[in-house]
Amino acid sequence: MGLNAIIQLKNPTQRWIMTQAVSDKGESFDCAETTQQTPISCVLPSRGTYEVKLFTNNERYGRFDYVGALEFNRK
């Protein structure tokens, strides 16, 4: 059973947000459906360090731009 990392962002311009997690083992997976709403919940399936990358776009589909990342540690 995984634990959730919760990401709370201000999104006043209602941009679409896509999240992708990468574990310290190199496994990559999408955290959630593309959304304009927060908080965003990302399941961390096992112990380790995860980098959750954030991407945004003005539209739900298309090319998303990388805007930053957050690091989470599951113990």
All heavy atoms as a GROMACS GRO file, in nm:
protein
  601
    1MET      N    1   0.085  -0.119   0.000
    1MET     CA    2   0.000   0.000   0.000
    1MET      C    3   0.089   0.124   0.000
    1MET      O    4   0.179   0.137   0.080
    1MET     CB    5  -0.091  -0.002   0.122
    1MET     CG    6  -0.173   0.123   0.136
    1MET     SD    7  -0.266   0.123   0.289
    1MET     CE    8  -0.424   0.167   0.224
    2GLY      N    9   0.064   0.218  -0.089
    2GLY     CA   10   0.143   0.340  -0.098
    2GLY      C   11   0.092   0.450  -0.009
    2GLY      O   12  -0.021   0.446   0.039
    3LEU      N   13   0.177   0.544   0.016
    3LEU     CA   14   0.140   0.664   0.089
    3LEU      C   15   0.131   0.777  -0.012
    3LEU      O   16   0.197   0.776  -0.116
    3LEU     CB   17   0.244   0.697   0.195
    3LEU     CG   18   0.258   0.597   0.308
    3LEU    CD1   19   0.372   0.639   0.400
    3LEU    CD2   20   0.129   0.586   0.386
    4ASN      N   21   0.051   0.877   0.021
    4ASN     CA   22   0.030   0.987  -0.073
    4ASN      C   23   0.114   1.108  -0.038
    4ASN      O   24   0.123   1.148   0.077
    4ASN     CB   25  -0.116   1.030  -0.074
    4ASN     CG   26  -0.205   0.928  -0.140
    4ASN    OD1   27  -0.159   0.825  -0.187
    4ASN    ND2   28  -0.332   0.957  -0.146
    5ALA      N   29   0.175   1.167  -0.140
    5ALA     CA   30   0.235   1.299  -0.131
    5ALA      C   31   0.127   1.396  -0.178
    5ALA      O   32   0.065   1.374  -0.282
    5ALA     CB   33   0.358   1.308  -0.219
    6ILE      N   34   0.100   1.498  -0.101
    6ILE     CA   35  -0.004   1.595  -0.134
    6ILE      C   36   0.062   1.726  -0.178
    6ILE      O   37   0.144   1.782  -0.106
    6ILE     CB   38  -0.097   1.621  -0.014
    6ILE    CG1   39  -0.154   1.490   0.040
    6ILE    CG2   40  -0.207   1.720  -0.052
    6ILE    CD1   41  -0.239   1.413  -0.058
    7ILE      N   42   0.026   1.772  -0.296
    7ILE     CA   43   0.082   1.895  -0.352
    7ILE      C   44  -0.028   2.000  -0.359
    7ILE      O   45  -0.130   1.981  -0.426
    7ILE     CB   46   0.140   1.870  -0.493
    7ILE    CG1   47   0.248   1.762  -0.485
    7ILE    CG2   48   0.192   1.999  -0.554
    7ILE    CD1   49   0.289   1.708  -0.620
    8GLN      N   50  -0.007   2.110  -0.288
    8GLN     CA   51  -0.103   2.221  -0.287
    8GLN      C   52  -0.038   2.340  -0.357
    8GLN      O   53   0.069   2.386  -0.316
    8GLN     CB   54  -0.139   2.259  -0.143
    8GLN     CG   55  -0.238   2.372  -0.131
    8GLN     CD   56  -0.376   2.331  -0.178
    8GLN    OE1   57  -0.428   2.226  -0.140
    8GLN    NE2   58  -0.437   2.413  -0.260
    9LEU      N   59  -0.100   2.387  -0.464
    9LEU     CA   60  -0.047   2.498  -0.542
    9LEU      C   61  -0.153   2.606  -0.560
    9LEU      O   62  -0.271   2.575  -0.568
    9LEU     CB   63  -0.006   2.451  -0.682
    9LEU     CG   64   0.097   2.340  -0.694
    9LEU    CD1   65   0.102   2.291  -0.838
    9LEU    CD2   66   0.232   2.389  -0.651
   10LYS      N   67  -0.108   2.729  -0.571
   10LYS     CA   68  -0.198   2.835  -0.615
   10LYS      C   69  -0.199   2.830  -0.767
   10LYS      O   70  -0.095   2.817  -0.830
   10LYS     CB   71  -0.150   2.972  -0.567
   10LYS     CG   72  -0.165   2.990  -0.418
   10LYS     CD   73  -0.126   3.130  -0.378
   10LYS     CE   74  -0.144   3.146  -0.229
   10LYS     NZ   75  -0.105   3.281  -0.184
   11ASN      N   76  -0.317   2.840  -0.825
   11ASN     CA   77  -0.331   2.832  -0.970
   11ASN      C   78  -0.434   2.936  -1.016
   11ASN      O   79  -0.539   2.901  -1.069
   11ASN     CB   80  -0.371   2.690  -1.011
   11ASN     CG   81  -0.366   2.668  -1.160
   11ASN    OD1   82  -0.310   2.748  -1.235
   11ASN    ND2   83  -0.425   2.559  -1.206
   12PRO      N   84  -0.405   3.066  -0.994
   12PRO     CA   85  -0.505   3.169  -1.024
   12PRO      C   86  -0.543   3.180  -1.171
   12PRO      O   87  -0.653   3.225  -1.204
   12PRO     CB   88  -0.441   3.298  -0.973
   12PRO     CG   89  -0.294   3.270  -0.975
   12PRO     CD   90  -0.280   3.123  -0.946
   13THR      N   91  -0.455   3.139  -1.260
   13THR     CA   92  -0.486   3.147  -1.404
   13THR      C   93  -0.544   3.017  -1.459
   13THR      O   94  -0.565   3.005  -1.579
   13THR     CB   95  -0.361   3.186  -1.486
   13THR    OG1   96  -0.258   3.089  -1.462
   13THR    CG2   97  -0.311   3.325  -1.447
   14GLN      N   98  -0.569   2.921  -1.368
   14GLN     CA   99  -0.632   2.793  -1.405
   14GLN      C  100  -0.560   2.722  -1.519
   14GLN      O  101  -0.623   2.671  -1.612
   14GLN     CB  102  -0.780   2.814  -1.437
   14GLN     CG  103  -0.863   2.853  -1.316
   14GLN     CD  104  -0.862   2.745  -1.210
   14GLN    OE1  105  -0.914   2.637  -1.231
   14GLN    NE2  106  -0.801   2.772  -1.096
   15ARG      N  107  -0.427   2.717  -1.511
   15ARG     CA  108  -0.350   2.640  -1.609
   15ARG      C  109  -0.369   2.492  -1.580
   15ARG      O  110  -0.396   2.452  -1.468
   15ARG     CB  111  -0.201   2.677  -1.601
   15ARG     CG  112  -0.176   2.819  -1.651
   15ARG     CD  113  -0.031   2.856  -1.647
   15ARG     NE  114   0.053   2.772  -1.733
   15ARG     CZ  115   0.076   2.794  -1.862
   15ARG    NH1  116   0.020   2.898  -1.922
   15ARG    NH2  117   0.155   2.714  -1.930
   16TRP      N  118  -0.353   2.410  -1.682
   16TRP     CA  119  -0.361   2.265  -1.666
   16TRP      C  120  -0.229   2.217  -1.610
   16TRP      O  121  -0.122   2.260  -1.654
   16TRP     CB  122  -0.393   2.200  -1.799
   16TRP     CG  123  -0.535   2.226  -1.838
   16TRP    CD1  124  -0.581   2.329  -1.916
   16TRP    CD2  125  -0.650   2.152  -1.799
   16TRP    NE1  126  -0.718   2.321  -1.927
   16TRP    CE2  127  -0.763   2.214  -1.856
   16TRP    CE3  128  -0.668   2.039  -1.721
   16TRP    CZ2  129  -0.891   2.166  -1.836
   16TRP    CZ3  130  -0.796   1.990  -1.702
   16TRP    CH2  131  -0.906   2.054  -1.759
   17ILE      N  132  -0.233   2.128  -1.513
   17ILE     CA  133  -0.114   2.077  -1.445
   17ILE      C  134  -0.102   1.927  -1.468
   17ILE      O  135  -0.197   1.852  -1.448
   17ILE     CB  136  -0.123   2.105  -1.293
   17ILE    CG1  137  -0.144   2.254  -1.267
   17ILE    CG2  138   0.002   2.054  -1.221
   17ILE    CD1  139  -0.188   2.285  -1.125
   18MET      N  140   0.018   1.886  -1.507
   18MET     CA  141   0.049   1.745  -1.524
   18MET      C  142   0.164   1.714  -1.428
   18MET      O  143   0.258   1.793  -1.416
   18MET     CB  144   0.090   1.716  -1.668
   18MET     CG  145   0.119   1.570  -1.695
   18MET     SD  146   0.151   1.537  -1.872
   18MET     CE  147   0.304   1.624  -1.896
   19THR      N  148   0.157   1.600  -1.359
   19THR     CA  149   0.261   1.562  -1.264
   19THR      C  150   0.316   1.425  -1.300
   19THR      O  151   0.243   1.335  -1.337
   19THR     CB  152   0.206   1.558  -1.120
   19THR    OG1  153   0.087   1.480  -1.118
   19THR    CG2  154   0.176   1.698  -1.068
   20GLN      N  155   0.447   1.413  -1.284
   20GLN     CA  156   0.514   1.286  -1.312
   20GLN      C  157   0.615   1.261  -1.201
   20GLN      O  158   0.695   1.349  -1.169
   20GLN     CB  159   0.585   1.291  -1.446
   20GLN     CG  160   0.655   1.161  -1.482
   20GLN     CD  161   0.735   1.174  -1.609
   20GLN    OE1  162   0.815   1.265  -1.623
   20GLN    NE2  163   0.713   1.084  -1.702
   21ALA      N  164   0.611   1.143  -1.141
   21ALA     CA  165   0.705   1.106  -1.036
   21ALA      C  166   0.814   1.016  -1.092
   21ALA      O  167   0.788   0.930  -1.176
   21ALA     CB  168   0.632   1.036  -0.922
   22VAL      N  169   0.935   1.036  -1.041
   22VAL     CA  170   1.048   0.950  -1.076
   22VAL      C  171   1.111   0.905  -0.945
   22VAL      O  172   1.150   0.988  -0.862
   22VAL     CB  173   1.152   1.024  -1.163
   22VAL    CG1  174   1.267   0.933  -1.198
   22VAL    CG2  175   1.087   1.081  -1.288
   23SER      N  176   1.120   0.773  -0.926
   23SER     CA  177   1.177   0.720  -0.802
   23SER      C  178   1.330   0.719  -0.810
   23SER      O  179   1.387   0.731  -0.919
   23SER     CB  180   1.127   0.578  -0.776
   23SER     OG  181   1.190   0.487  -0.863
   24ASP      N  182   1.394   0.699  -0.695
   24ASP     CA  183   1.540   0.690  -0.693
   24ASP      C  184   1.590   0.563  -0.762
   24ASP      O  185   1.709   0.547  -0.785
   24ASP     CB  186   1.595   0.701  -0.552
   24ASP     CG  187   1.534   0.601  -0.454
   24ASP    OD1  188   1.457   0.513  -0.496
   24ASP    OD2  189   1.563   0.612  -0.334
   25LYS      N  190   1.497   0.475  -0.798
   25LYS     CA  191   1.531   0.353  -0.872
   25LYS      C  192   1.512   0.373  -1.023
   25LYS      O  193   1.528   0.280  -1.102
   25LYS     CB  194   1.445   0.236  -0.824
   25LYS     CG  195   1.470   0.202  -0.679
   25LYS     CD  196   1.370   0.101  -0.629
   25LYS     CE  197   1.391   0.083  -0.480
   25LYS     NZ  198   1.268   0.048  -0.411
   26GLY      N  199   1.470   0.494  -1.062
   26GLY     CA  200   1.452   0.525  -1.204
   26GLY      C  201   1.314   0.494  -1.259
   26GLY      O  202   1.290   0.511  -1.378
   27GLU      N  203   1.222   0.448  -1.173
   27GLU     CA  204   1.086   0.419  -1.218
   27GLU      C  205   1.010   0.550  -1.232
   27GLU      O  206   1.013   0.635  -1.145
   27GLU     CB  207   1.016   0.329  -1.117
   27GLU     CG  208   1.087   0.196  -1.098
   27GLU     CD  209   1.045   0.123  -0.972
   27GLU    OE1  210   1.004   0.190  -0.875
   27GLU    OE2  211   1.056   0.001  -0.971
   28SER      N  212   0.938   0.565  -1.342
   28SER     CA  213   0.864   0.687  -1.372
   28SER      C  214   0.716   0.655  -1.389
   28SER      O  215   0.681   0.554  -1.452
   28SER     CB  216   0.920   0.748  -1.500
   28SER     OG  217   0.848   0.862  -1.536
   29PHE      N  218   0.630   0.740  -1.333
   29PHE     CA  219   0.485   0.720  -1.347
   29PHE      C  220   0.412   0.852  -1.328
   29PHE      O  221   0.462   0.944  -1.263
   29PHE     CB  222   0.434   0.616  -1.247
   29PHE     CG  223   0.467   0.647  -1.103
   29PHE    CD1  224   0.380   0.719  -1.024
   29PHE    CD2  225   0.587   0.604  -1.047
   29PHE    CE1  226   0.410   0.747  -0.892
   29PHE    CE2  227   0.618   0.632  -0.915
   29PHE     CZ  228   0.530   0.704  -0.838
   30ASP      N  229   0.293   0.862  -1.389
   30ASP     CA  230   0.208   0.980  -1.372
   30ASP      C  231   0.145   0.976  -1.234
   30ASP      O  232   0.102   0.869  -1.188
   30ASP     CB  233   0.099   0.985  -1.478
   30ASP     CG  234   0.155   1.010  -1.617
   30ASP    OD1  235   0.266   1.065  -1.628
   30ASP    OD2  236   0.088   0.973  -1.715
   31CYS      N  237   0.139   1.090  -1.168
   31CYS     CA  238   0.080   1.097  -1.034
   31CYS      C  239  -0.072   1.099  -1.039
   31CYS      O  240  -0.137   1.035  -0.958
   31CYS     CB  241   0.128   1.221  -0.962
   31CYS     SG  242   0.297   1.211  -0.905
   32ALA      N  243  -0.125   1.177  -1.129
   32ALA     CA  244  -0.270   1.198  -1.133
   32ALA      C  245  -0.311   1.236  -1.275
   32ALA      O  246  -0.226   1.264  -1.360
   32ALA     CB  247  -0.308   1.310  -1.036
   33GLU      N  248  -0.439   1.240  -1.297
   33GLU     CA  249  -0.491   1.290  -1.424
   33GLU      C  250  -0.453   1.438  -1.436
   33GLU      O  251  -0.439   1.508  -1.336
   33GLU     CB  252  -0.644   1.277  -1.427
   33GLU     CG  253  -0.694   1.135  -1.430
   33GLU     CD  254  -0.664   1.065  -1.561
   33GLU    OE1  255  -0.674   1.129  -1.666
   33GLU    OE2  256  -0.630   0.946  -1.555
   34THR      N  257  -0.436   1.485  -1.558
   34THR     CA  258  -0.411   1.627  -1.582
   34THR      C  259  -0.529   1.705  -1.524
   34THR      O  260  -0.645   1.671  -1.546
   34THR     CB  261  -0.396   1.652  -1.732
   34THR    OG1  262  -0.290   1.571  -1.781
   34THR    CG2  263  -0.367   1.797  -1.761
   35THR      N  264  -0.498   1.809  -1.447
   35THR     CA  265  -0.603   1.881  -1.374
   35THR      C  266  -0.573   2.029  -1.362
   35THR      O  267  -0.459   2.072  -1.382
   35THR     CB  268  -0.617   1.820  -1.232
   35THR    OG1  269  -0.727   1.883  -1.166
   35THR    CG2  270  -0.491   1.838  -1.149
   36GLN      N  271  -0.675   2.106  -1.328
   36GLN     CA  272  -0.658   2.247  -1.293
   36GLN      C  273  -0.678   2.266  -1.142
   36GLN      O  274  -0.661   2.375  -1.092
   36GLN     CB  275  -0.761   2.333  -1.368
   36GLN     CG  276  -0.737   2.339  -1.516
   36GLN     CD  277  -0.847   2.417  -1.587
   36GLN    OE1  278  -0.964   2.385  -1.575
   36GLN    NE2  279  -0.807   2.518  -1.661
   37GLN      N  280  -0.716   2.160  -1.075
   37GLN     CA  281  -0.751   2.168  -0.933
   37GLN      C  282  -0.638   2.119  -0.844
   37GLN      O  283  -0.564   2.028  -0.881
   37GLN     CB  284  -0.876   2.082  -0.905
   37GLN     CG  285  -0.994   2.114  -0.992
   37GLN     CD  286  -1.043   2.256  -0.977
   37GLN    OE1  287  -1.054   2.305  -0.866
   37GLN    NE2  288  -1.070   2.322  -1.088
   38THR      N  289  -0.626   2.178  -0.726
   38THR     CA  290  -0.534   2.128  -0.626
   38THR      C  291  -0.611   2.112  -0.496
   38THR      O  292  -0.716   2.174  -0.480
   38THR     CB  293  -0.414   2.224  -0.604
   38THR    OG1  294  -0.458   2.347  -0.550
   38THR    CG2  295  -0.338   2.246  -0.732
   39PRO      N  296  -0.570   2.028  -0.404
   39PRO     CA  297  -0.442   1.961  -0.404
   39PRO      C  298  -0.436   1.844  -0.502
   39PRO      O  299  -0.538   1.790  -0.542
   39PRO     CB  300  -0.428   1.910  -0.259
   39PRO     CG  301  -0.569   1.890  -0.214
   39PRO     CD  302  -0.649   1.997  -0.284
   40ILE      N  303  -0.313   1.808  -0.537
   40ILE     CA  304  -0.286   1.693  -0.623
   40ILE      C  305  -0.226   1.584  -0.536
   40ILE      O  306  -0.133   1.609  -0.460
   40ILE     CB  307  -0.188   1.730  -0.737
   40ILE    CG1  308  -0.250   1.840  -0.824
   40ILE    CG2  309  -0.151   1.608  -0.819
   40ILE    CD1  310  -0.153   1.904  -0.920
   41SER      N  311  -0.279   1.466  -0.546
   41SER     CA  312  -0.232   1.353  -0.466
   41SER      C  313  -0.147   1.261  -0.553
   41SER      O  314  -0.187   1.225  -0.663
   41SER     CB  315  -0.352   1.277  -0.410
   41SER     OG  316  -0.309   1.169  -0.333
   42CYS      N  317  -0.030   1.225  -0.502
   42CYS     CA  318   0.061   1.137  -0.576
   42CYS      C  319   0.096   1.018  -0.486
   42CYS      O  320   0.154   1.036  -0.379
   42CYS     CB  321   0.187   1.214  -0.613
   42CYS     SG  322   0.299   1.120  -0.717
   43VAL      N  323   0.059   0.899  -0.529
   43VAL     CA  324   0.086   0.778  -0.451
   43VAL      C  325   0.234   0.741  -0.465
   43VAL      O  326   0.285   0.727  -0.576
   43VAL     CB  327  -0.002   0.661  -0.496
   43VAL    CG1  328   0.035   0.534  -0.422
   43VAL    CG2  329  -0.148   0.693  -0.475
   44LEU      N  330   0.302   0.728  -0.351
   44LEU     CA  331   0.441   0.682  -0.348
   44LEU      C  332   0.437   0.535  -0.309
   44LEU      O  333   0.413   0.503  -0.193
   44LEU     CB  334   0.522   0.766  -0.249
   44LEU     CG  335   0.513   0.918  -0.266
   44LEU    CD1  336   0.595   0.988  -0.161
   44LEU    CD2  337   0.556   0.959  -0.406
   45PRO      N  338   0.458   0.444  -0.403
   45PRO     CA  339   0.430   0.302  -0.380
   45PRO      C  340   0.524   0.230  -0.283
   45PRO      O  341   0.485   0.129  -0.225
   45PRO     CB  342   0.439   0.240  -0.519
   45PRO     CG  343   0.522   0.334  -0.597
   45PRO     CD  344   0.500   0.470  -0.539
   46SER      N  345   0.646   0.279  -0.264
   46SER     CA  346   0.739   0.209  -0.176
   46SER      C  347   0.839   0.308  -0.116
   46SER      O  348   0.842   0.425  -0.154
   46SER     CB  349   0.814   0.100  -0.253
   46SER     OG  350   0.886   0.157  -0.361
   47ARG      N  351   0.919   0.260  -0.023
   47ARG     CA  352   1.020   0.346   0.040
   47ARG      C  353   1.116   0.400  -0.063
   47ARG      O  354   1.147   0.336  -0.162
   47ARG     CB  355   1.098   0.267   0.145
   47ARG     CG  356   1.017   0.231   0.263
   47ARG     CD  357   1.101   0.158   0.364
   47ARG     NE  358   1.017   0.124   0.479
   47ARG     CZ  359   1.062   0.073   0.590
   47ARG    NH1  360   1.191   0.048   0.604
   47ARG    NH2  361   0.980   0.047   0.689
   48GLY      N  362   1.165   0.521  -0.036
   48GLY     CA  363   1.264   0.581  -0.124
   48GLY      C  364   1.239   0.728  -0.145
   48GLY      O  365   1.151   0.789  -0.084
   49THR      N  366   1.319   0.786  -0.232
   49THR     CA  367   1.309   0.928  -0.267
   49THR      C  368   1.244   0.940  -0.404
   49THR      O  369   1.275   0.864  -0.496
   49THR     CB  370   1.450   0.991  -0.269
   49THR    OG1  371   1.508   0.976  -0.140
   49THR    CG2  372   1.443   1.139  -0.304
   50TYR      N  373   1.154   1.036  -0.416
   50TYR     CA  374   1.081   1.060  -0.540
   50TYR      C  375   1.094   1.206  -0.580
   50TYR      O  376   1.080   1.295  -0.495
   50TYR     CB  377   0.932   1.027  -0.524
   50TYR     CG  378   0.905   0.881  -0.499
   50TYR    CD1  379   0.916   0.828  -0.371
   50TYR    CD2  380   0.870   0.796  -0.602
   50TYR    CE1  381   0.892   0.694  -0.347
   50TYR    CE2  382   0.846   0.662  -0.580
   50TYR     CZ  383   0.856   0.612  -0.452
   50TYR     OH  384   0.833   0.478  -0.429
   51GLU      N  385   1.118   1.230  -0.706
   51GLU     CA  386   1.113   1.365  -0.761
   51GLU      C  387   0.982   1.375  -0.838
   51GLU      O  388   0.957   1.296  -0.930
   51GLU     CB  389   1.231   1.389  -0.856
   51GLU     CG  390   1.228   1.528  -0.916
   51GLU     CD  391   1.341   1.550  -1.016
   51GLU    OE1  392   1.372   1.458  -1.094
   51GLU    OE2  393   1.395   1.660  -1.015
   52VAL      N  394   0.898   1.468  -0.797
   52VAL     CA  395   0.770   1.489  -0.866
   52VAL      C  396   0.785   1.613  -0.953
   52VAL      O  397   0.802   1.724  -0.903
   52VAL     CB  398   0.653   1.504  -0.766
   52VAL    CG1  399   0.524   1.531  -0.842
   52VAL    CG2  400   0.639   1.378  -0.681
   53LYS      N  401   0.782   1.590  -1.084
   53LYS     CA  402   0.799   1.698  -1.181
   53LYS      C  403   0.664   1.759  -1.214
   53LYS      O  404   0.564   1.687  -1.228
   53LYS     CB  405   0.866   1.644  -1.307
   53LYS     CG  406   1.005   1.591  -1.282
   53LYS     CD  407   1.064   1.533  -1.409
   53LYS     CE  408   1.202   1.476  -1.382
   53LYS     NZ  409   1.263   1.421  -1.505
   54LEU      N  410   0.662   1.890  -1.229
   54LEU     CA  411   0.540   1.964  -1.260
   54LEU      C  412   0.550   2.026  -1.399
   54LEU      O  413   0.653   2.086  -1.433
   54LEU     CB  414   0.516   2.074  -1.158
   54LEU     CG  415   0.512   2.032  -1.011
   54LEU    CD1  416   0.513   2.153  -0.922
   54LEU    CD2  417   0.390   1.945  -0.985
   55PHE      N  418   0.444   2.010  -1.476
   55PHE     CA  419   0.435   2.065  -1.611
   55PHE      C  420   0.302   2.139  -1.623
   55PHE      O  421   0.202   2.097  -1.564
   55PHE     CB  422   0.438   1.953  -1.715
   55PHE     CG  423   0.559   1.863  -1.705
   55PHE    CD1  424   0.561   1.755  -1.618
   55PHE    CD2  425   0.671   1.887  -1.784
   55PHE    CE1  426   0.672   1.671  -1.610
   55PHE    CE2  427   0.782   1.804  -1.777
   55PHE     CZ  428   0.783   1.696  -1.689
   56THR      N  429   0.298   2.248  -1.700
   56THR     CA  430   0.172   2.320  -1.719
   56THR      C  431   0.150   2.354  -1.866
   56THR      O  432   0.243   2.359  -1.946
   56THR     CB  433   0.167   2.451  -1.637
   56THR    OG1  434   0.266   2.542  -1.685
   56THR    CG2  435   0.185   2.425  -1.488
   57ASN      N  436   0.022   2.380  -1.896
   57ASN     CA  437  -0.020   2.418  -2.030
   57ASN      C  438  -0.148   2.500  -2.018
   57ASN      O  439  -0.224   2.483  -1.922
   57ASN     CB  440  -0.043   2.293  -2.116
   57ASN     CG  441  -0.064   2.324  -2.263
   57ASN    OD1  442  -0.040   2.434  -2.310
   57ASN    ND2  443  -0.110   2.224  -2.337
   58ASN      N  444  -0.175   2.586  -2.116
   58ASN     CA  445  -0.301   2.661  -2.118
   58ASN      C  446  -0.419   2.574  -2.156
   58ASN      O  447  -0.534   2.609  -2.128
   58ASN     CB  448  -0.293   2.779  -2.216
   58ASN     CG  449  -0.203   2.888  -2.165
   58ASN    OD1  450  -0.193   2.912  -2.045
   58ASN    ND2  451  -0.134   2.954  -2.256
   59GLU      N  452  -0.392   2.461  -2.223
   59GLU     CA  453  -0.497   2.370  -2.268
   59GLU      C  454  -0.477   2.233  -2.205
   59GLU      O  455  -0.366   2.198  -2.165
   59GLU     CB  456  -0.494   2.359  -2.420
   59GLU     CG  457  -0.519   2.492  -2.490
   59GLU     CD  458  -0.506   2.482  -2.641
   59GLU    OE1  459  -0.501   2.370  -2.694
   59GLU    OE2  460  -0.500   2.588  -2.705
   60ARG      N  461  -0.584   2.155  -2.200
   60ARG     CA  462  -0.577   2.023  -2.137
   60ARG      C  463  -0.485   1.927  -2.212
   60ARG      O  464  -0.422   1.840  -2.154
   60ARG     CB  465  -0.718   1.964  -2.126
   60ARG     CG  466  -0.717   1.834  -2.051
   60ARG     CD  467  -0.854   1.783  -2.025
   60ARG     NE  468  -0.847   1.666  -1.939
   60ARG     CZ  469  -0.950   1.608  -1.885
   60ARG    NH1  470  -1.070   1.657  -1.906
   60ARG    NH2  471  -0.935   1.503  -1.810
   61TYR      N  472  -0.480   1.940  -2.342
   61TYR     CA  473  -0.399   1.851  -2.424
   61TYR      C  474  -0.295   1.933  -2.500
   61TYR      O  475  -0.311   2.052  -2.520
   61TYR     CB  476  -0.487   1.773  -2.523
   61TYR     CG  477  -0.594   1.693  -2.454
   61TYR    CD1  478  -0.725   1.736  -2.449
   61TYR    CD2  479  -0.562   1.574  -2.389
   61TYR    CE1  480  -0.823   1.663  -2.383
   61TYR    CE2  481  -0.658   1.500  -2.323
   61TYR     CZ  482  -0.789   1.546  -2.320
   61TYR     OH  483  -0.885   1.473  -2.255
   62GLY      N  484  -0.191   1.867  -2.543
   62GLY     CA  485  -0.088   1.936  -2.619
   62GLY      C  486   0.046   1.932  -2.547
   62GLY      O  487   0.072   1.844  -2.465
   63ARG      N  488   0.130   2.028  -2.578
   63ARG     CA  489   0.265   2.034  -2.523
   63ARG      C  490   0.264   2.104  -2.387
   63ARG      O  491   0.219   2.218  -2.375
   63ARG     CB  492   0.356   2.109  -2.619
   63ARG     CG  493   0.499   2.115  -2.575
   63ARG     CD  494   0.584   2.186  -2.681
   63ARG     NE  495   0.720   2.202  -2.633
   63ARG     CZ  496   0.761   2.305  -2.559
   63ARG    NH1  497   0.677   2.401  -2.527
   63ARG    NH2  498   0.886   2.311  -2.519
   64PHE      N  499   0.315   2.037  -2.286
   64PHE     CA  500   0.325   2.092  -2.152
   64PHE      C  501   0.468   2.136  -2.126
   64PHE      O  502   0.563   2.068  -2.164
   64PHE     CB  503   0.283   1.988  -2.048
   64PHE     CG  504   0.135   1.973  -2.034
   64PHE    CD1  505   0.060   1.916  -2.135
   64PHE    CD2  506   0.069   2.016  -1.920
   64PHE    CE1  507  -0.077   1.902  -2.124
   64PHE    CE2  508  -0.067   2.003  -1.908
   64PHE     CZ  509  -0.140   1.946  -2.010
   65ASP      N  510   0.484   2.250  -2.060
   65ASP     CA  511   0.616   2.304  -2.026
   65ASP      C  512   0.653   2.266  -1.883
   65ASP      O  513   0.570   2.275  -1.791
   65ASP     CB  514   0.617   2.456  -2.039
   65ASP     CG  515   0.595   2.502  -2.182
   65ASP    OD1  516   0.653   2.441  -2.274
   65ASP    OD2  517   0.518   2.598  -2.202
   66TYR      N  518   0.779   2.228  -1.864
   66TYR     CA  519   0.831   2.196  -1.732
   66TYR      C  520   0.842   2.324  -1.651
   66TYR      O  521   0.895   2.424  -1.698
   66TYR     CB  522   0.970   2.131  -1.747
   66TYR     CG  523   1.039   2.106  -1.617
   66TYR    CD1  524   1.007   1.996  -1.539
   66TYR    CD2  525   1.139   2.191  -1.572
   66TYR    CE1  526   1.073   1.972  -1.419
   66TYR    CE2  527   1.204   2.169  -1.453
   66TYR     CZ  528   1.170   2.059  -1.377
   66TYR     OH  529   1.235   2.036  -1.258
   67VAL      N  530   0.789   2.324  -1.527
   67VAL     CA  531   0.795   2.444  -1.443
   67VAL      C  532   0.867   2.422  -1.311
   67VAL      O  533   0.895   2.517  -1.239
   67VAL     CB  534   0.654   2.503  -1.418
   67VAL    CG1  535   0.593   2.555  -1.546
   67VAL    CG2  536   0.563   2.401  -1.351
   68GLY      N  537   0.896   2.298  -1.276
   68GLY     CA  538   0.969   2.273  -1.152
   68GLY      C  539   0.945   2.134  -1.099
   68GLY      O  540   0.875   2.053  -1.160
   69ALA      N  541   1.007   2.107  -0.983
   69ALA     CA  542   0.995   1.974  -0.923
   69ALA      C  543   0.997   1.986  -0.771
   69ALA      O  544   1.050   2.082  -0.716
   69ALA     CB  545   1.108   1.884  -0.971
   70LEU      N  546   0.941   1.886  -0.707
   70LEU     CA  547   0.941   1.873  -0.561
   70LEU      C  548   0.999   1.737  -0.527
   70LEU      O  549   0.979   1.641  -0.601
   70LEU     CB  550   0.800   1.884  -0.505
   70LEU     CG  551   0.726   2.014  -0.536
   70LEU    CD1  552   0.578   1.999  -0.506
   70LEU    CD2  553   0.785   2.127  -0.456
   71GLU      N  554   1.069   1.729  -0.414
   71GLU     CA  555   1.125   1.600  -0.372
   71GLU      C  556   1.052   1.552  -0.248
   71GLU      O  557   1.028   1.629  -0.154
   71GLU     CB  558   1.274   1.615  -0.343
   71GLU     CG  559   1.340   1.483  -0.309
   71GLU     CD  560   1.489   1.496  -0.291
   71GLU    OE1  561   1.560   1.497  -0.393
   71GLU    OE2  562   1.532   1.507  -0.175
   72PHE      N  563   1.017   1.423  -0.250
   72PHE     CA  564   0.949   1.359  -0.137
   72PHE      C  565   1.028   1.236  -0.096
   72PHE      O  566   1.083   1.166  -0.181
   72PHE     CB  567   0.806   1.317  -0.176
   72PHE     CG  568   0.716   1.432  -0.206
   72PHE    CD1  569   0.703   1.481  -0.335
   72PHE    CD2  570   0.643   1.492  -0.104
   72PHE    CE1  571   0.620   1.587  -0.362
   72PHE    CE2  572   0.560   1.599  -0.131
   72PHE     CZ  573   0.548   1.647  -0.260
   73ASN      N  574   1.032   1.211   0.034
   73ASN     CA  575   1.098   1.092   0.087
   73ASN      C  576   0.995   1.009   0.160
   73ASN      O  577   0.931   1.057   0.254
   73ASN     CB  578   1.211   1.130   0.183
   73ASN     CG  579   1.324   1.201   0.112
   73ASN    OD1  580   1.386   1.143   0.024
   73ASN    ND2  581   1.347   1.326   0.146
   74ARG      N  582   0.980   0.885   0.118
   74ARG     CA  583   0.892   0.792   0.188
   74ARG      C  584   0.979   0.698   0.270
   74ARG      O  585   1.067   0.633   0.218
   74ARG     CB  586   0.806   0.711   0.092
   74ARG     CG  587   0.722   0.612   0.170
   74ARG     CD  588   0.620   0.543   0.092
   74ARG     NE  589   0.564   0.440   0.179
   74ARG     CZ  590   0.501   0.336   0.137
   74ARG    NH1  591   0.479   0.320   0.010
   74ARG    NH2  592   0.456   0.248   0.223
   75LYS      N  593   0.953   0.696   0.399
   75LYS     CA  594   1.033   0.612   0.489
   75LYS      C  595   0.961   0.487   0.528
   75LYS      O  596   0.845   0.474   0.516
   75LYS     CB  597   1.070   0.690   0.613
   75LYS     CG  598   1.156   0.810   0.577
   75LYS     CD  599   1.201   0.884   0.699
   75LYS     CE  600   1.288   0.999   0.656
   75LYS     NZ  601   1.371   1.051   0.756
   0.00000   0.00000   0.00000
